[in-house]
């Protein structure tokens, strides 16, 4: 759950938002939700994906429009995904490498 807490942190939001006024107000499409929705991918139309996501989190009556999602998505720097990938790799090798369950190639992780 460390990753979830990190995405919700104010420091990460400040570091990976495009401009200063982005994500300053508490909205339905906050920074963490937008990042999670981008990571979840889309196999349906955009509005159906939004409907499904908000139904899963129990906020059926707060579904934003697809336009609002596209605008919110533009406020997130792509570097957040590089950061999250690095964090995921570090946590993987820290958690599973401690018991030597993960075999490293020439000692590289």
C-alpha positions in Angstrom: 0.0 0.0 0.0 3.0 2.3 0.1 2.5 3.1 -3.6 -1.1 4.3 -3.0 0.0 6.6 -0.2 2.7 8.0 -2.3 0.3 8.9 -5.2 -2.0 10.6 -2.7 0.8 12.7 -1.2 0.9 16.5 -1.7 4.6 16.3 -2.5 4.1 13.9 -5.5 1.2 16.0 -6.8 3.3 19.2 -6.6 6.2 17.6 -8.3 4.3 16.0 -11.2 1.6 18.5 -12.0 2.0 20.6 -15.1 1.5 24.1 -13.6 1.1 25.7 -10.2 -2.7 26.1 -10.1 -3.4 22.5 -11.3 -5.1 20.2 -8.7 -5.3 22.9 -6.0 -9.0 22.5 -5.4 -10.6 19.3 -4.2 -12.4 17.9 -7.3 -13.9 14.7 -8.4 -10.9 14.2 -10.7 -8.1 14.7 -8.3 -4.5 13.9 -9.1 -4.4 10.4 -7.7 -7.7 9.4 -9.5 -6.5 10.7 -12.8 -3.2 8.8 -12.5 -5.0 5.6 -11.4 -7.4 5.9 -14.3 -4.6 6.4 -16.8 -2.8 3.3 -15.4 -6.0 1.2 -15.5 -6.1 1.6 -19.3 -9.2 1.6 -21.5 -10.9 -1.2 -23.3 -14.2 0.5 -23.6 -15.2 3.9 -24.9 -14.0 6.8 -22.7 -17.3 7.6 -21.1 -18.0 3.9 -20.4 -14.6 3.6 -18.8 -15.4 6.6 -16.6 -18.8 5.1 -15.7 -17.2 1.8 -14.8 -14.4 3.3 -12.8 -16.7 5.5 -10.7 -19.1 2.6 -10.2 -16.3 0.5 -8.8 -15.3 3.2 -6.3 -18.9 3.7 -5.3 -19.4 7.2 -6.7 -21.9 6.5 -9.5 -23.5 9.9 -9.2 -20.2 11.8 -9.5 -19.1 10.6 -12.9 -17.3 13.4 -14.8 -17.6 13.9 -18.6 -15.0 12.5 -20.9 -14.0 16.1 -21.7 -13.3 16.8 -18.0 -11.1 13.7 -17.9 -9.2 14.7 -21.0 -8.5 18.1 -19.5 -7.5 16.7 -16.2 -5.2 14.2 -17.9 -3.3 17.0 -19.6 -2.4 18.5 -16.2 -0.3 15.4 -15.2 3.3 15.2 -16.2 4.3 12.0 -17.9 7.3 11.7 -15.7 5.0 10.4 -12.9 4.9 7.0 -14.6 8.7 6.8 -14.8 8.8 7.6 -11.1 6.1 5.0 -10.3 7.8 2.3 -12.4 11.1 2.9 -10.5 9.3 2.8 -7.2 7.6 -0.5 -8.2 10.9 -2.0 -9.2 12.7 -0.9 -6.1 9.9 -2.3 -3.8 9.9 -5.6 -5.7 13.6 -6.2 -5.3 13.5 -4.9 -1.7 10.5 -7.1 -0.7 11.3 -10.3 -2.6 15.0 -10.0 -2.9 15.5 -10.1 0.9 14.8 -13.8 1.0 16.8 -14.4 -2.2 13.7 -15.6 -4.0 14.5 -13.4 -7.0 17.5 -14.4 -9.1 19.4 -11.5 -10.4 21.4 -11.5 -13.6 25.0 -10.8 -12.7 23.9 -9.2 -9.5 21.8 -6.5 -11.3 18.3 -5.7 -10.2 
